[in-house]
């Protein structure tokens, strides 16, 4: 899968769901799809780990994307639902996810829905492609679109134009603010990363 993602320039970034936004009748949830928080990602061109900021206003999503489990995309049966109503809210993208109705008693989609409904699965992740970016070398400072950014020990990528193409439910996200949302507020950020 990594080989396919590298060839297509596909990157993923994880966020979390608002657990109190779960609608059992519709089998749906509201989530923060992505924010401008720094996240560790793989740079497929360099094949190294870098930090990246997705500039929210530079992003775009189609009206509908597939809802996947952990970015699995090998079969039509990997689609476990739909992601709709992507909307920009200042420095983050919000989304509504719908988990499919199971077909038969042994459909694994029901096990996924049960974990979301019981608030065990709270993280989401987007799959996206960067269209325009500025790379800041480690330790350097640079202004991008009128905002100054400081790179740490790793290269810092400021992705100023990008487009999303899928949403995944995932056990642990790179962006700790990408969570299933609460009706009363946002989950507190937690430090997590796939790469540390």
N, C-alpha and C positions, 0 to 999 in steps of 0.2 A: 504494500500500500504506500509506503514512504517513497518508493521509486516512482509510482504514478503521480503522487502529489508533487514531487520535485519536478518531474517532467512538465507538469501543467502549471507550475508556479503557485500551487494552492497552499495556503497557510491556514492554521486554525488558532482560535483564541477562545478561552473559556470564561464564562461568567456564571452567575447564580440566579436561581428562581425565587420568586416571592411565594413562600409556602402558603400564606393565607389567601392568596389569589386563586387557589385551586377551585375549579367548578366541577364537582363530581358528575353532575348531570350531563354537561357538555364534554367531559373528559379533557378539560382545558386548564391552562395556567398562564399567568403573565410573568414575563421575565425581563431582566436587563440583559440584552443581547451582547452589548459591548460598551466600554467606557474609554476615556482617554488615559486610563491608568497604564503605567508601564507594565509590559509583560515580556517574559522570556520566550522567544520563539526560535525555530531553526531557520537560518538563512540558507535556502536550498542552493543558491549560487555559490556561496562560500563553504557550505556544509559545516557551519559553525553556529553556536548559540549566540544570539544577540538580544538586545532589548529593543522593544518596539512600542511606539505610541501610535494608535490609530486616531487621526484627527476626525472627530465625529462628523463635523459638517462636510468633510470630504468623502463620506461614505454614501453608498446607495444599496438598496435591496429591491428585488422585484416584489410584486404583490404577494406572491406565494413562493415558498421554498419547501423542500422536503424536511421533515423532522426525522433525524437519524439517531442511532445509538452509537456513540463514540466514533463518529465520522465513517462508519462502515458504509461503503457505497458500491459493493460488488454486484448486488442483485436488486431487483425491484422489491423483493421481500425484506430488504434492509430498511425500507421506508416504514417507519413506525407511526407516522402521522404527518401533520402539516404545520408550518409556521406562517402566520398571517399577520397583517396589520403592523408591519414594522414602522416605527415612527421615531423621529429625532426629537429628543428632549434635552436641549442645551448641549451638554457634553457627553451624552449617552444615547444609545439606541434601545428602544423598548420593543417587545414583540409579544404576540399571543401564540402559544403552542397548543395544538390539539393532538391528543394521542388517539390513534385509530381504534375502532371497535374490533375486538378479536373475532377471528373467523375460526370457529371450532373451539373445543375445550382445551386443546394443547397449544394454542397460539401464544408464543412468547411475549407478544405485545401486552398481554394482560399482566404478566409478571412485572414488566417495566412500569405500567400504569399504577399497579399496586404500590410500588416503591416510591413513585412520585406522590401519590395520594397520601401515603403514610409519612411523607416528609423525610424519607431516607435519601432520596435523590433530589438534590437541590441545585446542582450546577448545570449550566448550559455552556455551549461553545459554538462559535460560528466558524464556518469555512468561508474563506474570502481570498480574493486575488488583488494584489497591490498594482495600481496603474501608474501612480506617480509617488516618488519618495525622495527624501533627502537623508543621506547617511552622515552621521557625525562621528568622527573617530574617537576612540577611547580617550577620556580626559579633556576633550575639547568642548568649547561652547560655540553655539551658532544660533543665529536668528532665522526662523523659518516662518514665513507669512506674518511677520510682525511680532512673533513670540520667541523669546530666548529659551533655548534648551541646553542643558549641560549633560554630556555623556559621562557615565561612570567608568568602571573598569572594562566594560564591553562596548562595542560599537552600538550607537543608538540610532535606530531608524525612525524617522518621522514620516509616516505614510499619510500623505496629504490628499490622495485620491485613491479609492479602493471600492470594490463591490463585493457584497456578500452573496453566497449562493446556497447555503444550507445552514440549518441549526441542528445541533446534536445535544442530547442529554448525555451527561458525562459524570463520572464519580468525583473527579477533582478538576478544578479549573485553573488556568493560568492567571486569569483576571479575577481577583477575589470579589469584585463587585458584580460579577455576572451570575446572578442568583434568581431563583424563583422569587417573585416579589410578594411582599406583604401588603394587604390593603391599607395598613396603618403606617407603613414606612418601609425603609430599606434594611436589609440585613447588615449587620456590622461587618466590615471587611476583615478577612483573615489572610495571613501570609501563607501563600501556597505557590508551588511551582512544580512542573514536571522535571525541571532541569537542575535543581539544587541538591 
